[in-house]
Amino acid sequence: MAALSPSQFTDAFQGPPPACLTARGSLDAYVDGEVSEIEASEVLAHVISCARCLEAESALRTFLSAVRRSQLPVLASRRLRLRVAQMFAAQESTPA
């Protein structure tokens, strides 16, 4: 078994720093382009300065690329389709 560096040893007990938790909490939306420009620049600034988060971003992009390449049809469950339809119906019945 390889020896842990002091920072790896500390991280194993304390978990990732708060900046990593914040960035990783936004990573899915960031990769999908679903965050504001400000949030995107914050996530990007962290990711390019943090090897662990850069690795997480790369792994996520690789995974999503593989899913897209698989071209498997993805259908939402009947339950989810009903919930979405109910949400739209509720929004349409609510006065603006």
C-alpha positions as CSV (number, residue, x, y, z in Angstrom):
1,M,0.0,0.0,0.0
2,A,1.4,3.4,-1.0
3,A,2.1,5.9,1.8
4,L,-0.2,8.9,2.0
5,S,1.2,12.4,1.7
6,P,0.5,14.7,4.7
7,S,-2.3,16.5,2.8
8,Q,-3.9,13.2,1.7
9,F,-3.7,11.9,5.3
10,T,-5.4,15.1,6.6
11,D,-8.0,15.1,3.8
12,A,-8.9,11.4,4.6
13,F,-10.0,12.5,8.1
14,Q,-11.3,16.1,7.4
15,G,-12.8,15.7,4.0
16,P,-12.4,18.1,1.1
17,P,-12.0,21.9,1.8
18,P,-15.2,24.0,1.7
19,A,-14.2,25.5,-1.7
20,C,-14.1,22.0,-3.1
21,L,-17.5,21.2,-1.6
22,T,-19.0,24.4,-3.2
23,A,-17.4,23.7,-6.6
24,R,-18.4,20.1,-6.7
25,G,-22.0,21.0,-5.6
26,S,-22.2,23.0,-8.8
27,L,-20.2,20.8,-11.1
28,D,-23.1,19.0,-12.8
29,A,-24.9,22.2,-13.6
30,Y,-21.6,23.8,-14.6
31,V,-20.7,21.0,-17.1
32,D,-24.3,21.2,-18.5
33,G,-24.0,25.0,-18.9
34,E,-26.9,25.6,-16.4
35,V,-25.2,28.1,-14.1
36,S,-24.9,31.9,-14.3
37,E,-21.8,33.4,-15.9
38,I,-20.7,34.5,-12.4
39,E,-21.1,31.0,-10.9
40,A,-19.4,29.5,-14.0
41,S,-16.4,31.7,-13.6
42,E,-16.2,30.8,-9.9
43,V,-16.3,27.1,-10.5
44,L,-13.8,27.4,-13.4
45,A,-11.4,29.4,-11.2
46,H,-11.5,26.7,-8.5
47,V,-11.3,23.8,-10.9
48,I,-8.2,25.1,-12.7
49,S,-6.5,25.6,-9.3
50,C,-7.5,22.3,-7.7
51,A,-6.2,19.0,-9.1
52,R,-8.9,17.0,-7.3
53,C,-11.8,19.1,-8.7
54,L,-10.2,19.2,-12.1
55,E,-10.1,15.4,-12.0
56,A,-13.7,15.3,-10.9
57,E,-14.7,17.6,-13.8
58,S,-12.8,15.6,-16.3
59,A,-14.4,12.3,-15.0
60,L,-17.8,13.8,-15.2
61,R,-17.3,15.1,-18.8
62,T,-15.9,11.7,-19.8
63,F,-18.9,9.9,-18.3
64,L,-21.4,12.2,-20.0
65,S,-19.6,11.9,-23.3
66,A,-19.8,8.1,-23.0
67,V,-23.6,8.3,-22.2
68,R,-24.2,10.5,-25.2
69,R,-22.1,8.2,-27.5
70,S,-24.1,5.2,-26.3
71,Q,-27.2,6.6,-28.0
72,L,-29.4,4.5,-25.8
73,P,-33.0,5.9,-25.6
74,V,-33.7,7.2,-22.2
75,L,-37.3,7.4,-21.1
76,A,-38.6,9.0,-17.9
77,S,-40.6,6.7,-15.7
78,R,-44.4,6.9,-15.9
79,R,-44.4,8.3,-12.4
80,L,-42.0,11.1,-13.3
81,R,-43.9,12.0,-16.5
82,L,-47.1,12.2,-14.4
83,R,-45.4,14.5,-11.8
84,V,-44.1,16.8,-14.5
85,A,-47.5,17.0,-16.1
86,Q,-49.1,17.8,-12.8
87,M,-46.5,20.6,-12.2
88,F,-47.2,22.1,-15.6
89,A,-51.0,21.9,-15.0
90,A,-50.6,23.6,-11.6
91,Q,-48.5,26.4,-13.1
92,E,-51.1,26.9,-15.9
93,S,-53.9,27.1,-13.4
94,T,-52.1,29.7,-11.2
95,P,-52.9,33.3,-12.2
96,A,-49.9,35.3,-13.2
